Amino acid sequence: MRGLPFRAVVPNAITAMVLCLGLTGVRFAIDGRFDVAIYAIVGAGVLDGLDGRIARLLKASTRFGAELDSLADNIAFGVSPALILFLWSLNEAPRFGWIASLALAVCCALRLARFNAQIDADDQPHKSAGFLTGVPAPTGAGLAFVPMYLAFVFEEPQFQAWYIVMPWVLFIALLMISSVATFSWSSVRVRRSWRLPALAGIGLLAAALLTMTFEALLLISAVYLGLLAFSMAAYRRVKQRRRAAAAD
């Protein structure tokens, strides 16, 4: 009878904006404005990183918000990137371009379903050690666009060829549903002596995203892919320490 407090509406409104930006990216792709389509998906990724934190900050976390967040992520980072890549390149594939696009969308949905199914699970080795299982949906969407970044940066048409884009899209789709341990924000620790350089680096990165968007996105993608080997090695060390502690 008293209605919902406004603080409970804010995070859900941000999640709805994520959904709208994802679909808007498809709209720009239909018009052939693929650079703007990427901007829309990147903007959705930024907002997706904020809605959960704002909900916890405002103490407005709800089951409804969690379900809405998963549905929005599936559309913004699964369906929309799949359609954008199909319109940009994969529609030129003789038979399997649409299959590759479907693989990206389906694997994103499966990754989100696995995440939701494990929320209340007691045994979560990756999460308990501060890692994620597989590549997160927003990160996977950003990585799937790497051929587009390369095409925009180097202005070379071969990066748009379906025989280059298709294997890459399938590789990213597999990474999303894989059991690879990936770093999460909770596992990142910055030493006190590196705090100011880290802040300066984040500021420079934000400036680069505004002035040299595709170059910055390409650099971020390369760094993330390079960190996968380190995250797997770090998790392997965590498992070894746990086994040693259990043996003792």
SULNORMO-V749527 format. One record per helix or strand. SS is the DSSP state (2 for helix, 1 for strand). FROM is the first residue (numbers start at 0). TO is the last residue. If there is no record, write none. Layout:
# SULNORMO-V749527
ss: <SS/SS>
from: <FROM/FROM>
to: <TO/TO>
This chain:
# SULNORMO-V749527
ss: <2/2/2/2/2/2/1/2/2/2/2/1/2/2/2>
from: <5/33/62/89/96/124/130/136/145/156/161/180/184/191/212>
to: <29/56/87/91/116/127/132/143/153/159/176/182/186/210/246>
